Amino acid sequence: MDLITAKSGRQYTPLPVDGAKGFPQSFSFVFEGKTYNFRLYVNIAAEVLDGQPDFLDPFPGERAYLVAQVERATLDGPSQLLFARKVAPELEYEFEEIALVFPFQRIARNNLNGQGAFGSRIIGGIARRWA
């Protein structure tokens, strides 16, 4: 697994985002001994979707975007929500003890609420917030 290097120079461990599973999608990922539960979905206005070609690449402005939610699993109760917001390809997000980046976001229209190999690709990474 090749590391992802952000513009800041920080090295990120790739997340197992699978475009063929469609959006929304969820997965768990163990990082530095802690389990994080991820949920990724696309928020898009119906009128924006009507005029779009086969891919959202890049996302068309403020009316369509990728949203990431991250929870940390706990041993003694419900997961703790750490992060829930839209994510832009050019930004790094720091919270709690981790940082996230999603530098490449290409969603096939057919993967919105649908699965299949239509060409969706999201590159996401996780890193320690502090070195």
N, C-alpha and C positions, 0 to 999 in steps of 0.2 A: 504494500500500500504506500504510494508516494504521498509525501506531505504536501500540503497546499501552502504556498507562501503568499501572504497578504501584502498589500502596498506598504504596510508599516514594517515589514520584515519578519513579523511573527510567523512561526510555523504552526500549521493546523493539521490535526489528524482528520482524515476524511470521514464523513458521516455516510452511512449506508442508505442514501436516498436512491430509490429505484423508480425512475420515471414510468416504467411499464406498469407499476402498481397503481398509477393514476393519483389524482388529488381530489379529495383529501387522502392523506396516508399517514400512518403512525408506525413508529418503531422505537425500540429501546436500544440504548447504547451504554456500555460500561466504560467509564473514563476515570482513570486514577482511583479505582476502587469504589466508585459511586455509580449507581444506575440512573440514567436520565431517560425520561420518556418524551419523545418528540412527536409533534403533530404538525404537519404542513398542509396548508390549504390555500386555494386561490380565491381572493375576494374580487369579484368583477361585476360591474353593473350590466344588466341585461342589454341595454342599448349599446354599450361598448362591444359586447360579445357579438351582437348582430352584424356589425361592420368589420369584424376581424377576419384575417386570413386564417390559414390552418395552424399558425403558431403565434403565441404571444412572446415575441422576442425582438426588441425588449417590450416590457409591459407598457401599454399605452397610457402613460400619465397617472394621475391620482385616482382614477376610477377603476384601476385594476392593479393588483399587487399580490405578492406572495406573503403569507402570514406564517410565522413560526411560533409554536407554543412549546415551552420546555418545562417539565416537572421533574423534581428529584424524588425518586422512590425512597420511602422510609421503611424501617423494619417494624415499627410499632403503630402504624396508622396510615391514613391516606397520603398520597403523594403531595408534595409541596410545590405549588405553582411558582416558578422563578421568573418566567419571561413569556410575554404574549404581545407580539406587535408585528407590523409589516416589516419586511427586511429588504433592503436595497442592495444591489450588487456591489456598490462602491463603498459600503460602510462595514465597520467591525463593531460588534456589540459586546460590551463587557457587563457582567452582572455576577453577583455572588463570587465564586472562585473560578469561573470559566469565562471564556470569550467565544463568540461564534462569528462565522463569516459565511456568506452565500454569494461568491463572486460570479457565478454563472447561473442564469435562470432562463430556461427555454421550455415553455409548456405547450404541448400539442393540444389543440382544441378538443380532440377526441379523448384526451386524458382528464378532462374536467368531468368528474363523477363517472369515469370509465377507465377500465384497465385495458392494456394492450401495448404492443410495441409500435407506437406512433411517432416516436422521436423526442419525447420529453426528456429533458436532462437538467437536473439541478446538481450543482456542485456545492457542497456545504462542508464546513470543518469546525472542529472544536479544539480549544487550546486552554492551557492554564492562563488565568488572568494575570497572575504575577509570576515572573520568571524566578 
